[in-house]
Amino acid sequence: MYPTKGPAIGGGLATTGVAIQSWLLVGIGLVLLGAALWLATFVSRPR
């Protein structure tokens, strides 16, 4: 009903939710990247 951007009623709440969602995606991506790097070093380490 309301636009996601602009000074509409509930617009601030919508933008905050989008920001939280994007930050969650960024955090999950960083965790996955760190796990992949750790796994790569763990596998490539000489026995």
mmCIF entry with sequence, helices, sheets and N, C-alpha, C, O atoms, coordinates in Angstrom:
data_MODEL
# 
_entry.id   MODEL 
# 
_entity.id                         1 
_entity.type                       polymer 
_entity.pdbx_number_of_molecules   1 
# 
_entity_poly.entity_id                      1 
_entity_poly.type                           'polypeptide(L)' 
_entity_poly.nstd_linkage                   no 
_entity_poly.nstd_monomer                   no 
_entity_poly.pdbx_seq_one_letter_code       MYPTKGPAIGGGLATTGVAIQSWLLVGIGLVLLGAALWLATFVSRPR 
_entity_poly.pdbx_seq_one_letter_code_can   MYPTKGPAIGGGLATTGVAIQSWLLVGIGLVLLGAALWLATFVSRPR 
_entity_poly.pdbx_strand_id                 A 
# 
loop_
_entity_poly_seq.entity_id 
_entity_poly_seq.num 
_entity_poly_seq.mon_id 
_entity_poly_seq.hetero 
1 1  MET n 
1 2  TYR n 
1 3  PRO n 
1 4  THR n 
1 5  LYS n 
1 6  GLY n 
1 7  PRO n 
1 8  ALA n 
1 9  ILE n 
1 10 GLY n 
1 11 GLY n 
1 12 GLY n 
1 13 LEU n 
1 14 ALA n 
1 15 THR n 
1 16 THR n 
1 17 GLY n 
1 18 VAL n 
1 19 ALA n 
1 20 ILE n 
1 21 GLN n 
1 22 SER n 
1 23 TRP n 
1 24 LEU n 
1 25 LEU n 
1 26 VAL n 
1 27 GLY n 
1 28 ILE n 
1 29 GLY n 
1 30 LEU n 
1 31 VAL n 
1 32 LEU n 
1 33 LEU n 
1 34 GLY n 
1 35 ALA n 
1 36 ALA n 
1 37 LEU n 
1 38 TRP n 
1 39 LEU n 
1 40 ALA n 
1 41 THR n 
1 42 PHE n 
1 43 VAL n 
1 44 SER n 
1 45 ARG n 
1 46 PRO n 
1 47 ARG n 
# 
_struct_asym.id          A 
_struct_asym.entity_id   1 
# 
_struct_conf.conf_type_id            HELX_P 
_struct_conf.id                      HELX_P1 
_struct_conf.pdbx_PDB_helix_id       AA1 
_struct_conf.beg_label_comp_id       GLY 
_struct_conf.beg_label_asym_id       A 
_struct_conf.beg_label_seq_id        11 
_struct_conf.pdbx_beg_PDB_ins_code   ? 
_struct_conf.end_label_comp_id       SER 
_struct_conf.end_label_asym_id       A 
_struct_conf.end_label_seq_id        44 
_struct_conf.pdbx_end_PDB_ins_code   ? 
_struct_conf.beg_auth_comp_id        GLY 
_struct_conf.beg_auth_asym_id        A 
_struct_conf.beg_auth_seq_id         11 
_struct_conf.end_auth_comp_id        SER 
_struct_conf.end_auth_asym_id        A 
_struct_conf.end_auth_seq_id         44 
_struct_conf.pdbx_PDB_helix_class    1 
_struct_conf.details                 ? 
_struct_conf.pdbx_PDB_helix_length   34 
# 
_struct_conf_type.id          HELX_P 
_struct_conf_type.criteria    ? 
_struct_conf_type.reference   ? 
# 
loop_
_atom_site.group_PDB 
_atom_site.id 
_atom_site.type_symbol 
_atom_site.label_atom_id 
_atom_site.label_alt_id 
_atom_site.label_comp_id 
_atom_site.label_asym_id 
_atom_site.label_entity_id 
_atom_site.label_seq_id 
_atom_site.pdbx_PDB_ins_code 
_atom_site.Cartn_x 
_atom_site.Cartn_y 
_atom_site.Cartn_z 
_atom_site.occupancy 
_atom_site.B_iso_or_equiv 
_atom_site.pdbx_formal_charge 
_atom_site.auth_seq_id 
_atom_site.auth_comp_id 
_atom_site.auth_asym_id 
_atom_site.auth_atom_id 
_atom_site.pdbx_PDB_model_num 
ATOM 1   N N  . MET A 1 1  ? 0.842  -1.185  0.000  1.00 0.00 ? 1  MET A N  1 
ATOM 2   C CA . MET A 1 1  ? 0.000  0.000   0.000  1.00 0.00 ? 1  MET A CA 1 
ATOM 3   C C  . MET A 1 1  ? 0.880  1.239   0.000  1.00 0.00 ? 1  MET A C  1 
ATOM 4   O O  . MET A 1 1  ? 0.759  2.099   -0.873 1.00 0.00 ? 1  MET A O  1 
ATOM 5   N N  . TYR A 1 2  ? 1.763  1.323   0.983  1.00 0.00 ? 2  TYR A N  1 
ATOM 6   C CA . TYR A 1 2  ? 2.657  2.479   1.055  1.00 0.00 ? 2  TYR A CA 1 
ATOM 7   C C  . TYR A 1 2  ? 3.917  2.215   0.227  1.00 0.00 ? 2  TYR A C  1 
ATOM 8   O O  . TYR A 1 2  ? 4.342  1.068   0.083  1.00 0.00 ? 2  TYR A O  1 
ATOM 9   N N  . PRO A 1 3  ? 4.505  3.271   -0.310 1.00 0.00 ? 3  PRO A N  1 
ATOM 10  C CA . PRO A 1 3  ? 5.791  3.099   -1.008 1.00 0.00 ? 3  PRO A CA 1 
ATOM 11  C C  . PRO A 1 3  ? 6.898  2.764   -0.015 1.00 0.00 ? 3  PRO A C  1 
ATOM 12  O O  . PRO A 1 3  ? 6.879  3.233   1.122  1.00 0.00 ? 3  PRO A O  1 
ATOM 13  N N  . THR A 1 4  ? 7.861  1.953   -0.443 1.00 0.00 ? 4  THR A N  1 
ATOM 14  C CA . THR A 1 4  ? 8.935  1.558   0.462  1.00 0.00 ? 4  THR A CA 1 
ATOM 15  C C  . THR A 1 4  ? 9.878  2.723   0.720  1.00 0.00 ? 4  THR A C  1 
ATOM 16  O O  . THR A 1 4  ? 10.554 2.750   1.749  1.00 0.00 ? 4  THR A O  1 
ATOM 17  N N  . LYS A 1 5  ? 9.936  3.690   -0.199 1.00 0.00 ? 5  LYS A N  1 
ATOM 18  C CA . LYS A 1 5  ? 10.812 4.840   0.002  1.00 0.00 ? 5  LYS A CA 1 
ATOM 19  C C  . LYS A 1 5  ? 9.959  6.093   0.061  1.00 0.00 ? 5  LYS A C  1 
ATOM 20  O O  . LYS A 1 5  ? 8.892  6.163   -0.549 1.00 0.00 ? 5  LYS A O  1 
ATOM 21  N N  . GLY A 1 6  ? 10.442 7.086   0.804  1.00 0.00 ? 6  GLY A N  1 
ATOM 22  C CA . GLY A 1 6  ? 9.699  8.334   0.898  1.00 0.00 ? 6  GLY A CA 1 
ATOM 23  C C  . GLY A 1 6  ? 9.137  8.525   2.285  1.00 0.00 ? 6  GLY A C  1 
ATOM 24  O O  . GLY A 1 6  ? 9.062  7.574   3.063  1.00 0.00 ? 6  GLY A O  1 
ATOM 25  N N  . PRO A 1 7  ? 8.740  9.743   2.608  1.00 0.00 ? 7  PRO A N  1 
ATOM 26  C CA . PRO A 1 7  ? 8.212  10.046  3.948  1.00 0.00 ? 7  PRO A CA 1 
ATOM 27  C C  . PRO A 1 7  ? 6.768  9.593   4.107  1.00 0.00 ? 7  PRO A C  1 
ATOM 28  O O  . PRO A 1 7  ? 5.885  10.411  4.365  1.00 0.00 ? 7  PRO A O  1 
ATOM 29  N N  . ALA A 1 8  ? 6.526  8.306   3.955  1.00 0.00 ? 8  ALA A N  1 
ATOM 30  C CA . ALA A 1 8  ? 5.176  7.782   4.122  1.00 0.00 ? 8  ALA A CA 1 
ATOM 31  C C  . ALA A 1 8  ? 5.039  7.184   5.515  1.00 0.00 ? 8  ALA A C  1 
ATOM 32  O O  . ALA A 1 8  ? 6.037  6.955   6.199  1.00 0.00 ? 8  ALA A O  1 
ATOM 33  N N  . ILE A 1 9  ? 3.801  6.930   5.934  1.00 0.00 ? 9  ILE A N  1 
ATOM 34  C CA . ILE A 1 9  ? 3.568  6.325   7.240  1.00 0.00 ? 9  ILE A CA 1 
ATOM 35  C C  . ILE A 1 9  ? 4.086  4.882   7.199  1.00 0.00 ? 9  ILE A C  1 
ATOM 36  O O  . ILE A 1 9  ? 3.663  4.083   6.364  1.00 0.00 ? 9  ILE A O  1 
ATOM 37  N N  . GLY A 1 10 ? 4.996  4.566   8.103  1.00 0.00 ? 10 GLY A N  1 
ATOM 38  C CA . GLY A 1 10 ? 5.580  3.237   8.107  1.00 0.00 ? 10 GLY A CA 1 
ATOM 39  C C  . GLY A 1 10 ? 6.759  3.122   7.150  1.00 0.00 ? 10 GLY A C  1 
ATOM 40  O O  . GLY A 1 10 ? 7.346  2.046   7.035  1.00 0.00 ? 10 GLY A O  1 
ATOM 41  N N  . GLY A 1 11 ? 7.118  4.192   6.465  1.00 0.00 ? 11 GLY A N  1 
ATOM 42  C CA . GLY A 1 11 ? 8.245  4.133   5.540  1.00 0.00 ? 11 GLY A CA 1 
ATOM 43  C C  . GLY A 1 11 ? 9.553  3.929   6.275  1.00 0.00 ? 11 GLY A C  1 
ATOM 44  O O  . GLY A 1 11 ? 10.419 3.184   5.817  1.00 0.00 ? 11 GLY A O  1 
ATOM 45  N N  . GLY A 1 12 ? 9.700  4.597   7.430  1.00 0.00 ? 12 GLY A N  1 
ATOM 46  C CA . GLY A 1 12 ? 10.926 4.435   8.205  1.00 0.00 ? 12 GLY A CA 1 
ATOM 47  C C  . GLY A 1 12 ? 11.088 3.008   8.677  1.00 0.00 ? 12 GLY A C  1 
ATOM 48  O O  . GLY A 1 12 ? 12.192 2.462   8.665  1.00 0.00 ? 12 GLY A O  1 
ATOM 49  N N  . LEU A 1 13 ? 9.974  2.396   9.098  1.00 0.00 ? 13 LEU A N  1 
ATOM 50  C CA . LEU A 1 13 ? 10.026 1.011   9.563  1.00 0.00 ? 13 LEU A CA 1 
ATOM 51  C C  . LEU A 1 13 ? 10.432 0.086   8.424  1.00 0.00 ? 13 LEU A C  1 
ATOM 52  O O  . LEU A 1 13 ? 11.220 -0.839  8.621  1.00 0.00 ? 13 LEU A O  1 
ATOM 53  N N  . ALA A 1 14 ? 9.891  0.338   7.226  1.00 0.00 ? 14 ALA A N  1 
ATOM 54  C CA . ALA A 1 14 ? 10.218 -0.507  6.079  1.00 0.00 ? 14 ALA A CA 1 
ATOM 55  C C  . ALA A 1 14 ? 11.694 -0.381  5.730  1.00 0.00 ? 14 ALA A C  1 
ATOM 56  O O  . ALA A 1 14 ? 12.358 -1.384  5.469  1.00 0.00 ? 14 ALA A O  1 
ATOM 57  N N  . THR A 1 15 ? 12.215 0.851   5.724  1.00 0.00 ? 15 THR A N  1 
ATOM 58  C CA . THR A 1 15 ? 13.628 1.033   5.375  1.00 0.00 ? 15 THR A CA 1 
ATOM 59  C C  . THR A 1 15 ? 14.514 0.391   6.437  1.00 0.00 ? 15 THR A C  1 
ATOM 60  O O  . THR A 1 15 ? 15.561 -0.170  6.115  1.00 0.00 ? 15 THR A O  1 
ATOM 61  N N  . THR A 1 16 ? 14.099 0.471   7.711  1.00 0.00 ? 16 THR A N  1 
ATOM 62  C CA . THR A 1 16 ? 14.899 -0.159  8.766  1.00 0.00 ? 16 THR A CA 1 
ATOM 63  C C  . THR A 1 16 ? 14.917 -1.673  8.579  1.00 0.00 ? 16 THR A C  1 
ATOM 64  O O  . THR A 1 16 ? 15.961 -2.304  8.747  1.00 0.00 ? 16 THR A O  1 
ATOM 65  N N  . GLY A 1 17 ? 13.779 -2.255  8.237  1.00 0.00 ? 17 GLY A N  1 
ATOM 66  C CA . GLY A 1 17 ? 13.722 -3.693  8.007  1.00 0.00 ? 17 GLY A CA 1 
ATOM 67  C C  . GLY A 1 17 ? 14.604 -4.102  6.839  1.00 0.00 ? 17 GLY A C  1 
ATOM 68  O O  . GLY A 1 17 ? 15.294 -5.120  6.904  1.00 0.00 ? 17 GLY A O  1 
ATOM 69  N N  . VAL A 1 18 ? 14.583 -3.310  5.768  1.00 0.00 ? 18 VAL A N  1 
ATOM 70  C CA . VAL A 1 18 ? 15.424 -3.617  4.603  1.00 0.00 ? 18 VAL A CA 1 
ATOM 71  C C  . VAL A 1 18 ? 16.891 -3.523  4.984  1.00 0.00 ? 18 VAL A C  1 
ATOM 72  O O  . VAL A 1 18 ? 17.696 -4.354  4.563  1.00 0.00 ? 18 VAL A O  1 
ATOM 73  N N  . ALA A 1 19 ? 17.253 -2.506  5.789  1.00 0.00 ? 19 ALA A N  1 
ATOM 74  C CA . ALA A 1 19 ? 18.651 -2.342  6.205  1.00 0.00 ? 19 ALA A CA 1 
ATOM 75  C C  . ALA A 1 19 ? 19.085 -3.529  7.058  1.00 0.00 ? 19 ALA A C  1 
ATOM 76  O O  . ALA A 1 19 ? 20.183 -4.056  6.881  1.00 0.00 ? 19 ALA A O  1 
ATOM 77  N N  . ILE A 1 20 ? 18.221 -3.951  7.987  1.00 0.00 ? 20 ILE A N  1 
ATOM 78  C CA . ILE A 1 20 ? 18.559 -5.092  8.848  1.00 0.00 ? 20 ILE A CA 1 
ATOM 79  C C  . ILE A 1 20 ? 18.717 -6.352  8.003  1.00 0.00 ? 20 ILE A C  1 
ATOM 80  O O  . ILE A 1 20 ? 19.619 -7.157  8.239  1.00 0.00 ? 20 ILE A O  1 
ATOM 81  N N  . GLN A 1 21 ? 17.830 -6.521  7.009  1.00 0.00 ? 21 GLN A N  1 
ATOM 82  C CA . GLN A 1 21 ? 17.899 -7.705  6.158  1.00 0.00 ? 21 GLN A CA 1 
ATOM 83  C C  . GLN A 1 21 ? 19.200 -7.712  5.362  1.00 0.00 ? 21 GLN A C  1 
ATOM 84  O O  . GLN A 1 21 ? 19.858 -8.746  5.250  1.00 0.00 ? 21 GLN A O  1 
ATOM 85  N N  . SER A 1 22 ? 19.572 -6.550  4.806  1.00 0.00 ? 22 SER A N  1 
ATOM 86  C CA . SER A 1 22 ? 20.803 -6.488  4.011  1.00 0.00 ? 22 SER A CA 1 
ATOM 87  C C  . SER A 1 22 ? 22.021 -6.739  4.892  1.00 0.00 ? 22 SER A C  1 
ATOM 88  O O  . SER A 1 22 ? 22.958 -7.421  4.478  1.00 0.00 ? 22 SER A O  1 
ATOM 89  N N  . TRP A 1 23 ? 22.011 -6.183  6.122  1.00 0.00 ? 23 TRP A N  1 
ATOM 90  C CA . TRP A 1 23 ? 23.153 -6.409  7.018  1.00 0.00 ? 23 TRP A CA 1 
ATOM 91  C C  . TRP A 1 23 ? 23.242 -7.876  7.420  1.00 0.00 ? 23 TRP A C  1 
ATOM 92  O O  . TRP A 1 23 ? 24.338 -8.412  7.580  1.00 0.00 ? 23 TRP A O  1 
ATOM 93  N N  . LEU A 1 24 ? 22.076 -8.535  7.584  1.00 0.00 ? 24 LEU A N  1 
ATOM 94  C CA . LEU A 1 24 ? 22.088 -9.966  7.901  1.00 0.00 ? 24 LEU A CA 1 
ATOM 95  C C  . LEU A 1 24 ? 22.699 -10.758 6.749  1.00 0.00 ? 24 LEU A C  1 
ATOM 96  O O  . LEU A 1 24 ? 23.481 -11.684 6.965  1.00 0.00 ? 24 LEU A O  1 
ATOM 97  N N  . LEU A 1 25 ? 22.326 -10.377 5.504  1.00 0.00 ? 25 LEU A N  1 
ATOM 98  C CA . LEU A 1 25 ? 22.887 -11.066 4.341  1.00 0.00 ? 25 LEU A CA 1 
ATOM 99  C C  . LEU A 1 25 ? 24.391 -10.862 4.277  1.00 0.00 ? 25 LEU A C  1 
ATOM 100 O O  . LEU A 1 25 ? 25.137 -11.792 3.970  1.00 0.00 ? 25 LEU A O  1 
ATOM 101 N N  . VAL A 1 26 ? 24.842 -9.631  4.570  1.00 0.00 ? 26 VAL A N  1 
ATOM 102 C CA . VAL A 1 26 ? 26.284 -9.344  4.554  1.00 0.00 ? 26 VAL A CA 1 
ATOM 103 C C  . VAL A 1 26 ? 26.996 -10.185 5.614  1.00 0.00 ? 26 VAL A C  1 
ATOM 104 O O  . VAL A 1 26 ? 28.055 -10.755 5.355  1.00 0.00 ? 26 VAL A O  1 
ATOM 105 N N  . GLY A 1 27 ? 26.404 -10.257 6.812  1.00 0.00 ? 27 GLY A N  1 
ATOM 106 C CA . GLY A 1 27 ? 27.021 -11.029 7.887  1.00 0.00 ? 27 GLY A CA 1 
ATOM 107 C C  . GLY A 1 27 ? 27.105 -12.507 7.538  1.00 0.00 ? 27 GLY A C  1 
ATOM 108 O O  . GLY A 1 27 ? 28.128 -13.148 7.779  1.00 0.00 ? 27 GLY A O  1 
ATOM 109 N N  . ILE A 1 28 ? 26.030 -13.052 6.969  1.00 0.00 ? 28 ILE A N  1 
ATOM 110 C CA . ILE A 1 28 ? 26.038 -14.466 6.583  1.00 0.00 ? 28 ILE A CA 1 
ATOM 111 C C  . ILE A 1 28 ? 27.088 -14.707 5.505  1.00 0.00 ? 28 ILE A C  1 
ATOM 112 O O  . ILE A 1 28 ? 27.788 -15.719 5.530  1.00 0.00 ? 28 ILE A O  1 
ATOM 113 N N  . GLY A 1 29 ? 27.198 -13.772 4.555  1.00 0.00 ? 29 GLY A N  1 
ATOM 114 C CA . GLY A 1 29 ? 28.198 -13.909 3.497  1.00 0.00 ? 29 GLY A CA 1 
ATOM 115 C C  . GLY A 1 29 ? 29.609 -13.901 4.059  1.00 0.00 ? 29 GLY A C  1 
ATOM 116 O O  . GLY A 1 29 ? 30.463 -14.675 3.625  1.00 0.00 ? 29 GLY A O  1 
ATOM 117 N N  . LEU A 1 30 ? 29.855 -13.011 5.037  1.00 0.00 ? 30 LEU A N  1 
ATOM 118 C CA . LEU A 1 30 ? 31.193 -12.947 5.641  1.00 0.00 ? 30 LEU A CA 1 
ATOM 119 C C  . LEU A 1 30 ? 31.504 -14.238 6.392  1.00 0.00 ? 30 LEU A C  1 
ATOM 120 O O  . LEU A 1 30 ? 32.625 -14.743 6.327  1.00 0.00 ? 30 LEU A O  1 
ATOM 121 N N  . VAL A 1 31 ? 30.517 -14.768 7.102  1.00 0.00 ? 31 VAL A N  1 
ATOM 122 C CA . VAL A 1 31 ? 30.729 -16.017 7.842  1.00 0.00 ? 31 VAL A CA 1 
ATOM 123 C C  . VAL A 1 31 ? 31.036 -17.160 6.874  1.00 0.00 ? 31 VAL A C  1 
ATOM 124 O O  . VAL A 1 31 ? 31.933 -17.968 7.114  1.00 0.00 ? 31 VAL A O  1 
ATOM 125 N N  . LEU A 1 32 ? 30.274 -17.216 5.772  1.00 0.00 ? 32 LEU A N  1 
ATOM 126 C CA . LEU A 1 32 ? 30.515 -18.274 4.788  1.00 0.00 ? 32 LEU A CA 1 
ATOM 127 C C  . LEU A 1 32 ? 31.890 -18.116 4.161  1.00 0.00 ? 32 LEU A C  1 
ATOM 128 O O  . LEU A 1 32 ? 32.586 -19.104 3.929  1.00 0.00 ? 32 LEU A O  1 
ATOM 129 N N  . LEU A 1 33 ? 32.287 -16.869 3.884  1.00 0.00 ? 33 LEU A N  1 
ATOM 130 C CA . LEU A 1 33 ? 33.602 -16.629 3.286  1.00 0.00 ? 33 LEU A CA 1 
ATOM 131 C C  . LEU A 1 33 ? 34.707 -17.062 4.245  1.00 0.00 ? 33 LEU A C  1 
ATOM 132 O O  . LEU A 1 33 ? 35.674 -17.706 3.835  1.00 0.00 ? 33 LEU A O  1 
ATOM 133 N N  . GLY A 1 34 ? 34.564 -16.710 5.514  1.00 0.00 ? 34 GLY A N  1 
ATOM 134 C CA . GLY A 1 34 ? 35.568 -17.105 6.500  1.00 0.00 ? 34 GLY A CA 1 
ATOM 135 C C  . GLY A 1 34 ? 35.646 -18.616 6.643  1.00 0.00 ? 34 GLY A C  1 
ATOM 136 O O  . GLY A 1 34 ? 36.737 -19.176 6.739  1.00 0.00 ? 34 GLY A O  1 
ATOM 137 N N  . ALA A 1 35 ? 34.497 -19.276 6.657  1.00 0.00 ? 35 ALA A N  1 
ATOM 138 C CA . ALA A 1 35 ? 34.493 -20.736 6.772  1.00 0.00 ? 35 ALA A CA 1 
ATOM 139 C C  . ALA A 1 35 ? 35.150 -21.372 5.551  1.00 0.00 ? 35 ALA A C  1 
ATOM 140 O O  . ALA A 1 35 ? 35.887 -22.349 5.682  1.00 0.00 ? 35 ALA A O  1 
ATOM 141 N N  . ALA A 1 36 ? 34.889 -20.824 4.363  1.00 0.00 ? 36 ALA A N  1 
ATOM 142 C CA . ALA A 1 36 ? 35.491 -21.376 3.144  1.00 0.00 ? 36 ALA A CA 1 
ATOM 143 C C  . ALA A 1 36 ? 37.006 -21.191 3.168  1.00 0.00 ? 36 ALA A C  1 
ATOM 144 O O  . ALA A 1 36 ? 37.749 -22.097 2.790  1.00 0.00 ? 36 ALA A O  1 
ATOM 145 N N  . LEU A 1 37 ? 37.466 -20.015 3.616  1.00 0.00 ? 37 LEU A N  1 
ATOM 146 C CA . LEU A 1 37 ? 38.911 -19.769 3.691  1.00 0.00 ? 37 LEU A CA 1 
ATOM 147 C C  . LEU A 1 37 ? 39.562 -20.710 4.701  1.00 0.00 ? 37 LEU A C  1 
ATOM 148 O O  . LEU A 1 37 ? 40.624 -21.275 4.438  1.00 0.00 ? 37 LEU A O  1 
ATOM 149 N N  . TRP A 1 38 ? 38.916 -20.876 5.867  1.00 0.00 ? 38 TRP A N  1 
ATOM 150 C CA . TRP A 1 38 ? 39.468 -21.777 6.885  1.00 0.00 ? 38 TRP A CA 1 
ATOM 151 C C  . TRP A 1 38 ? 39.526 -23.211 6.363  1.00 0.00 ? 38 TRP A C  1 
ATOM 152 O O  . TRP A 1 38 ? 40.501 -23.927 6.587  1.00 0.00 ? 38 TRP A O  1 
ATOM 153 N N  . LEU A 1 39 ? 38.469 -23.615 5.664  1.00 0.00 ? 39 LEU A N  1 
ATOM 154 C CA . LEU A 1 39 ? 38.433 -24.971 5.122  1.00 0.00 ? 39 LEU A CA 1 
ATOM 155 C C  . LEU A 1 39 ? 39.525 -25.149 4.066  1.00 0.00 ? 39 LEU A C  1 
ATOM 156 O O  . LEU A 1 39 ? 40.161 -26.201 4.002  1.00 0.00 ? 39 LEU A O  1 
ATOM 157 N N  . ALA A 1 40 ? 39.743 -24.125 3.240  1.00 0.00 ? 40 ALA A N  1 
ATOM 158 C CA . ALA A 1 40 ? 40.777 -24.215 2.204  1.00 0.00 ? 40 ALA A CA 1 
ATOM 159 C C  . ALA A 1 40 ? 42.156 -24.363 2.836  1.00 0.00 ? 40 ALA A C  1 
ATOM 160 O O  . ALA A 1 40 ? 42.953 -25.192 2.398  1.00 0.00 ? 40 ALA A O  1 
ATOM 161 N N  . THR A 1 41 ? 42.441 -23.567 3.862  1.00 0.00 ? 41 THR A N  1 
ATOM 162 C CA . THR A 1 41 ? 43.750 -23.664 4.519  1.00 0.00 ? 41 THR A CA 1 
ATOM 163 C C  . THR A 1 41 ? 43.874 -25.008 5.242  1.00 0.00 ? 41 THR A C  1 
ATOM 164 O O  . THR A 1 41 ? 44.952 -25.602 5.272  1.00 0.00 ? 41 THR A O  1 
ATOM 165 N N  . PHE A 1 42 ? 42.775 -25.483 5.822  1.00 0.00 ? 42 PHE A N  1 
ATOM 166 C CA . PHE A 1 42 ? 42.801 -26.755 6.550  1.00 0.00 ? 42 PHE A CA 1 
ATOM 167 C C  . PHE A 1 42 ? 43.071 -27.921 5.599  1.00 0.00 ? 42 PHE A C  1 
ATOM 168 O O  . PHE A 1 42 ? 43.807 -28.849 5.933  1.00 0.00 ? 42 PHE A O  1 
ATOM 169 N N  . VAL A 1 43 ? 42.464 -27.860 4.406  1.00 0.00 ? 43 VAL A N  1 
ATOM 170 C CA . VAL A 1 43 ? 42.623 -28.956 3.442  1.00 0.00 ? 43 VAL A CA 1 
ATOM 171 C C  . VAL A 1 43 ? 43.995 -28.893 2.782  1.00 0.00 ? 43 VAL A C  1 
ATOM 172 O O  . VAL A 1 43 ? 44.624 -29.929 2.566  1.00 0.00 ? 43 VAL A O  1 
ATOM 173 N N  . SER A 1 44 ? 44.469 -27.682 2.458  1.00 0.00 ? 44 SER A N  1 
ATOM 174 C CA . SER A 1 44 ? 45.738 -27.551 1.733  1.00 0.00 ? 44 SER A CA 1 
ATOM 175 C C  . SER A 1 44 ? 46.940 -27.709 2.661  1.00 0.00 ? 44 SER A C  1 
ATOM 176 O O  . SER A 1 44 ? 48.075 -27.776 2.189  1.00 0.00 ? 44 SER A O  1 
ATOM 177 N N  . ARG A 1 45 ? 46.707 -27.769 3.978  1.00 0.00 ? 45 ARG A N  1 
ATOM 178 C CA . ARG A 1 45 ? 47.821 -27.921 4.914  1.00 0.00 ? 45 ARG A CA 1 
ATOM 179 C C  . ARG A 1 45 ? 48.455 -29.305 4.748  1.00 0.00 ? 45 ARG A C  1 
ATOM 180 O O  . ARG A 1 45 ? 47.738 -30.302 4.668  1.00 0.00 ? 45 ARG A O  1 
ATOM 181 N N  . PRO A 1 46 ? 49.781 -29.378 4.696  1.00 0.00 ? 46 PRO A N  1 
ATOM 182 C CA . PRO A 1 46 ? 50.426 -30.693 4.535  1.00 0.00 ? 46 PRO A CA 1 
ATOM 183 C C  . PRO A 1 46 ? 50.163 -31.579 5.742  1.00 0.00 ? 46 PRO A C  1 
ATOM 184 O O  . PRO A 1 46 ? 50.138 -31.115 6.882  1.00 0.00 ? 46 PRO A O  1 
ATOM 185 N N  . ARG A 1 47 ? 49.972 -32.841 5.473  1.00 0.00 ? 47 ARG A N  1 
ATOM 186 C CA . ARG A 1 47 ? 49.664 -33.784 6.544  1.00 0.00 ? 47 ARG A CA 1 
ATOM 187 C C  . ARG A 1 47 ? 50.881 -33.980 7.442  1.00 0.00 ? 47 ARG A C  1 
ATOM 188 O O  . ARG A 1 47 ? 50.820 -34.742 8.407  1.00 0.00 ? 47 ARG A O  1 
# 
